[in-house]
């Protein structure tokens, strides 16, 4: 019998380290609260973000959250703050890029939910979390708790 075991490569070891770390999805509400010192959740968000970064937890978002955050940052705070987000914060985040199939799945969920206050960005985030096995979300949006996810910072 031939053994199929091979010595782990450095790449597989690095991947295993990332896989073992807790994954957290970051939502637009948390991103905006971190950046906006006038936001009512800013201090809470800044402390939570610092803790996440210190623990080197793996933080992800999907391309719809990235698009929403980019548009809102540019409109509310200007291009300089957007540049700061893009070059200082975004490199710390993993991005799941949504394709046509994932978009269609999110639209189907949105239509089946039949709720005006639930956005396509929200349901795409729920789907990303389920696909990636993510249980924790850094957000101030209670729709995530309604879906059974753990909110950070905890309410």
C-alpha positions as a printed NumPy array, in Angstrom:
array([[  0.   ,   0.   ,   0.   ],
       [  1.299,   3.423,  -0.959],
       [  1.09 ,   6.182,   1.614],
       [ -0.389,   9.46 ,   0.415],
       [  0.885,  11.457,   3.386],
       [  3.369,  14.174,   2.589],
       [  5.196,  16.595,   4.804],
       [  3.157,  19.794,   5.266],
       [  4.457,  22.715,   3.225],
       [  4.984,  26.149,   4.697],
       [  1.935,  27.369,   2.752],
       [ -0.305,  24.67 ,   4.216],
       [  1.013,  25.463,   7.701],
       [  0.239,  29.17 ,   7.264],
       [ -3.238,  28.324,   5.929],
       [ -3.847,  26.09 ,   8.965],
       [ -2.863,  28.942,  11.313],
       [ -5.348,  31.284,   9.614],
       [ -8.059,  28.644,   9.649],
       [ -7.654,  28.109,  13.413],
       [ -8.055,  31.803,  14.23 ],
       [-11.506,  33.061,  15.1  ],
       [-13.171,  34.686,  12.119],
       [-15.287,  37.787,  12.529],
       [-17.335,  39.519,   9.865],
       [-17.218,  43.311,  10.044],
       [-20.334,  45.174,   8.956],
       [-20.657,  48.685,   7.542],
       [-22.08 ,  50.031,  10.813],
       [-18.915,  49.041,  12.69 ],
       [-16.618,  50.483,  10.013],
       [-18.443,  53.818,  10.092],
       [-18.44 ,  53.915,  13.906],
       [-14.689,  53.281,  14.003],
       [-13.996,  56.117,  11.561],
       [-16.478,  58.72 ,  12.854],
       [-15.414,  60.256,  16.163],
       [-18.847,  61.921,  16.419],
       [-20.719,  58.605,  16.101],
       [-22.551,  57.56 ,  19.272],
       [-20.893,  54.118,  19.092],
       [-17.392,  55.404,  18.266],
       [-15.718,  54.705,  21.626],
       [-17.255,  51.252,  21.858],
       [-16.31 ,  50.487,  18.25 ],
       [-12.759,  51.817,  18.603],
       [-12.162,  49.704,  21.734],
       [-13.591,  46.589,  20.096],
       [-11.518,  47.164,  16.933],
       [ -8.334,  47.62 ,  18.985],
       [ -9.037,  44.375,  20.842],
       [ -9.669,  42.493,  17.587],
       [ -6.456,  43.823,  16.031],
       [ -4.442,  43.076,  19.186],
       [ -5.711,  39.483,  19.245],
       [ -4.909,  39.197,  15.528],
       [ -8.336,  37.768,  14.839],
       [ -9.223,  37.193,  11.207],
       [-11.701,  39.858,  10.095],
       [-13.593,  39.553,   6.831],
       [-16.262,  41.328,   4.853],
       [-17.819,  40.701,   1.481],
       [-17.688,  42.879,  -1.611],
       [-21.207,  44.245,  -1.016],
       [-20.257,  45.463,   2.471],
       [-17.085,  46.956,   0.978],
       [-19.092,  48.753,  -1.71 ],
       [-21.64 ,  50.078,   0.799],
       [-18.936,  51.244,   3.219],
       [-16.912,  52.881,   0.432],
       [-19.916,  54.814,  -0.894],
       [-21.007,  55.973,   2.574],
       [-17.499,  56.955,   3.705],
       [-16.914,  59.009,   0.563],
       [-20.309,  60.726,   0.746],
       [-20.319,  61.412,   4.507],
       [-16.66 ,  62.053,   5.293],
       [-14.86 ,  62.766,   2.017],
       [-12.109,  61.31 ,  -0.085],
       [ -9.331,  61.71 ,   2.521],
       [-11.14 ,  59.532,   5.07 ],
       [-11.927,  57.058,   2.282],
       [ -8.234,  56.986,   1.39 ],
       [ -7.404,  56.312,   5.073],
       [ -9.924,  53.443,   5.155],
       [ -8.673,  51.994,   1.875],
       [ -4.957,  52.083,   2.685],
       [ -4.908,  51.647,   6.496],
       [ -7.901,  49.493,   7.425],
       [ -8.843,  47.496,   4.335],
       [ -5.478,  45.664,   4.107],
       [ -6.273,  44.141,   7.53 ],
       [ -9.504,  42.617,   6.194],
       [-10.191,  39.586,   4.063],
       [-12.701,  40.169,   1.253],
       [-15.106,  37.576,  -0.118],
       [-15.892,  38.695,  -3.67 ],
       [-19.489,  37.863,  -4.576],
       [-20.216,  36.424,  -8.002],
       [-23.495,  36.09 ,  -9.93 ],
       [-24.459,  32.852,  -8.176],
       [-23.942,  34.335,  -4.698],
       [-25.825,  37.469,  -5.748],
       [-28.771,  35.374,  -6.954],
       [-28.809,  33.425,  -3.681],
       [-28.831,  36.678,  -1.699],
       [-31.682,  38.063,  -3.821],
       [-33.702,  34.878,  -3.285],
       [-33.206,  35.191,   0.481],
       [-34.145,  38.883,   0.361],
       [-37.372,  38.147,  -1.525],
       [-38.259,  35.232,   0.746],
       [-37.672,  37.376,   3.861],
       [-40.175,  39.881,   2.46 ],
       [-39.007,  42.673,   4.808],
       [-38.507,  46.243,   3.713],
       [-35.941,  47.031,   6.436],
       [-33.66 ,  44.113,   5.52 ],
       [-31.154,  45.108,   2.835],
       [-29.415,  43.126,   0.111],
       [-26.121,  43.949,   1.84 ],
       [-27.434,  42.453,   5.1  ],
       [-28.641,  39.219,   3.519],
       [-25.431,  38.883,   1.505],
       [-23.52 ,  39.194,   4.802],
       [-25.691,  36.491,   6.422],
       [-24.945,  34.204,   3.476],
       [-21.208,  34.943,   3.649],
       [-21.18 ,  34.114,   7.357],
       [-23.003,  30.838,   6.81 ],
       [-20.771,  29.857,   3.872],
       [-17.588,  30.587,   5.821],
       [-18.798,  29.202,   9.156],
       [-18.526,  32.606,  10.856],
       [-20.5  ,  32.995,  14.073],
       [-19.365,  36.449,  15.26 ],
       [-20.086,  39.784,  13.636],
       [-18.727,  43.222,  14.521],
       [-21.832,  45.349,  13.997],
       [-24.398,  47.618,  15.556],
       [-27.176,  46.172,  13.369],
       [-29.568,  43.898,  15.291],
       [-30.653,  42.072,  12.122],
       [-27.611,  39.843,  12.657],
       [-28.8  ,  38.811,  16.137],
       [-32.21 ,  37.98 ,  14.646],
       [-30.379,  35.546,  12.356],
       [-28.66 ,  33.863,  15.319],
       [-25.199,  35.428,  15.038],
       [-23.166,  36.687,  18.022],
       [-22.734,  40.471,  18.053],
       [-19.471,  42.229,  18.878],
       [-19.337,  44.254,  20.919],
       [-21.942,  42.351,  22.895],
       [-25.076,  44.427,  23.604]])
